[in-house]
Each structure stands twice: as structure tokens, then as C-alpha cells.
Amino acid sequence: MPRFAANLSLQYNEFPFLERFAAAAQDGFDAVEYLFPYAFDAAALAAKLQAHGLRQVLFNAPPGGSDLPAMAGAWERGTACLPGREAEFRAGITQALHYAQALQCPRVHVMAGLAPVGVERALLQATYEANLRWAAAQAAPLGVTLLIEAINGRDMPGYFLQRQADAHATVQAVGSAHLQVLMDLYHCQIMEGDLSAKLRQYLAPQDGQASCVGHIQIAGVPQRHEPDVGEVNYAHLFALIDSLGYPGWIGCEYRPARGTAPGATHDGLGWRDRALAASTAPAASA
């Protein structure tokens, strides 16, 4: 059965952020994810999770900044691949791991950054791998797994990591059990398509090794609305994901089609209810 996590950065935007936890719980979500927690006190966020019986399953490491106020206000695309910013990257990972412990969150997404013009990709890749290797070593004793995500170049021009194969090759190069891939099917469809084949390739064990996909996210394509709107047949993909034995969460990282109108997220959850009903329906007899 699919396990869906509400994304509180993109969903429930008719409410102030700290009120979105209650809204998600009222709609039957057991888990949440969001982009960045750093503008809020970790203890306050933990209290919201506890009060509403929710699990925090993912958030992002800071996209920039060397101290907490700067991290809370940063809106870059990450620093992991950027030579010369290693100290800033390490400060961000240290802060992210503090929040992960406070929120009992097992996964943190680490953004790669925008590739600077004129810098050789080999240098960026070497910096990326060295930073990730250091970060995974910090995360391991805390039981936290870091994730990297291929993001499409239409929504985020110049993002360093754009294709699934490059994400998986980076994980293999770093060689840590505490670094995995966040597979976002919205970004993958835009950049590569062939989603069923990609899921079979990356969710199924390879050469006796378990899949290194640690989290999946979804949204309709092309407008990033509900997953039952657009060109992707998510009902088919949910059944495939179940058949492949994926044990993790599926993050609902989409913008409700009705935006911030009252009830916009709630009223668009029919796709989720159908998915859950289909996964629990008895198989038809032959």
C-alpha cells in the first residue's frame, strides 16, 4: 500500500505554516515533509508533530548561509557542488542534522547547487562527491540518511544534477549506506520520461544489491498540480511501485490546482483516496 506524506511547503497554503500540520492530520496523513524548517524553532516543530500524531519523513538541508538566520533566509539552490564554499556547506549539514535529531526525521535532502558558468564539470563533481562523503560520515552515527535529487532544468535552469543515472552514479561513487536517491517522478518525466522503466530499473534490486532509492515524490505534469491531472498515469505507477516492494514514503510535492483557496488541498485529494482503495481491494478471481 502506498504511504503518502503531505508536503507542507506546497500544500495547505491557505493556512499559516504552523497550522498546516493540523490540516494534514485532519485529512488523514500520517507523515509530512517540507522544504526548510530553519525559520522555526526545532522544539516548536517537534511539538506540532507530536500534537497531531505525525511523523517527519523529509526536509532539505539549508540551501546556503553560514549561520541559522542566514540559512533561514537563504533561497539558493544548494552549495554541495560549489568549490570554495565547503565551510558553508558543512555548517548547513551540521544544522540540518541538529533539526533531524530534534524532529526524529530519518532523511535530509541535500541540494547540489547551480553549476557556475565556466567551471569544469569534473571539478564540480569532485567537490560534490567530497562534500557528500563528509556529510554522510556525519549523518551515519545519528542514523540519518542523506538524499540527492535530480531536478529538471526547465524549472531550475542550471541545476547541477538533472538525470537519474547521474544521481545513482554519484551515490555509487560516494559509497555510503547513508546516501541515497530521492526519485521525483515529476522531474524525471520532464527530463527523461519512460517512468515505468525507470522505476523498474531503480527500485528493483540490482546484482543482489538493494535499491538506493530512499524516497519518492510526485506531482502532475506539466503544471505540478494534483497527480491525477496531466500526462502521467499515476494509478498505473502506484500499482507498479507496490509490485516492486518499495517500502518508503511518497511525498506529495505538488501545488493544488486551486492554489490557496479555502479547502484547495483537501478537495483535491480524491486521487489519494482512489490509490489507497485500489491498493487494498481484493484481487479479482480468475
C-alpha positions, -999 to +999 in steps of 0.1 A: +000+000+000+014+034-009+023+056+021+018+093+013+033+122+031+018+157+028+042+184+016+036+214+039+055+238+017+034+233-013+001+221+002-023+237+026-011+272+017-044+287+028-031+283+064+000+298+082+028+272+082+024+260+117-014+254+112-007+231+082+002+202+105-033+200+119-048+203+084-027+174+071-036+152+101-073+160+097-071+149+061-057+115+072-020+120+065+004+102+089+035+119+078+048+152+065+077+167+046+086+203+036+114+223+022+131+241+050+125+242+088+151+268+097+128+298+102+111+279+131+124+266+164+130+229+162+112+223+195+081+241+182+080+219+151+085+188+172+056+198+194+033+201+163+043+167+151+036+152+185+003+170+190-011+158+157+004+123+156+026+130+126+060+117+115+085+140+099+100+120+070+120+145+050+132+181+048+160+199+030+194+209+043+199+246+042+204+259+006+230+284+017+241+305+047+267+301+074+246+307+105+210+299+114+195+334+105+212+333+071+201+297+065+165+306+073+165+334+048+186+317+020+169+309-013+198+295-033+198+260-048+224+245-026+262+246-022+272+209-024+289+211-058+304+246-054+342+248-049+352+273-022+320+270-002+329+239+017+328+256+051+293+269+044+282+235+032+294+219+064+277+245+086+245+237+068+248+200+072+256+204+109+224+225+114+203+201+093+214+171+114+205+190+146+170+195+133+168+159+121+175+147+156+150+171+172+123+161+147+133+124+147+135+127+109+154+099+092+161+117+058+175+150+048+177+161+011+210+178+002+207+202-028+236+202-053+235+239-064+236+256-097+266+249-119+287+280-122+294+291-158+329+284-169+337+259-142+346+224-155+320+198-146+347+174-134+357+199-107+321+203-096+316+166-095+347+161-074+336+188-050+301+173-049+313+138-040+338+150-014+312+171+003+286+143+002+312+118+016+319+141+045+282+148+051+273+111+050+300+104+076+284+129+099+249+115+093+258+079+098+262+078+136+230+097+140+210+072+119+202+098+093+203+091+056+210+120+032+193+121-002+202+137-035+176+145-062+178+150-099+158+183-107+146+193-141+164+221-159+132+237-171+120+246-135+156+251-122+179+261-151+215+252-145+209+228-116+239+206-114+221+172-110+194+166-136+193+129-145+186+098-126+217+080-139+239+108-126+223+107-092+228+069-089+264+071-102+272+098-075+257+075-048+279+047-060+310+069-061+305+081-026+299+046-014+280+052+019+249+034+030+238+068+044+235+084+010+205+076-013+185+090-041+153+110-039+134+100-070+110+127-080+087+114-108+077+149-118+113+159-125+120+126-141+091+128-165+102+162-177+138+153-182+136+116-192+101+102-193+098+063-195+088+063-159+077+027-157+111+015-170+130+039-147+110+026-116+118-010-126+154-001-131+160+018-098+135+002-074+143-034-081+174-049-066+204-048-089+230-076-088+219-086-053+221-050-040+191-033-025+176-003-043+192+030-032+160+050-037+152+063-003+122+085-011+098+092-039+079+124-047+051+130-071+032+158-090+011+161-121+030+171-153+033+197-167+018+221-142+028+204-109-008+201-097-025+170-083-012+138-098-045+129-114-041+160-136-018+159-166+001+135-188+012+109-162-009+078-153-001+077-116-027+050-109-005+027-130+027+039-114+014+034-078+005-002-086+039-007-101+056+008-071+037-015-049+045-045-070+083-037-068+081-037-030+091-001-024+089+003+014+093+041+017+072+072+016+058+090-014+059+128-009+030+148-023+052+177-036+025+194-058+007+227-058-031+223-055-048+234-087-070+258-067-040+274-051-047+290-017-084+289-019-101+275+012-101+237+011-079+236-020-057+208-008-085+188+009-108+190-021-081+177-044-073+145-025-096+122-045-065+108-063-051+096-030-083+081-018-086+061-050-050+050-048-054+037-013-087+020-022-072+003-052-042-010-031-065-026-006-091-040-029-091-078-032-077-092-064-103-102-090-107-140-092-098-157-125 
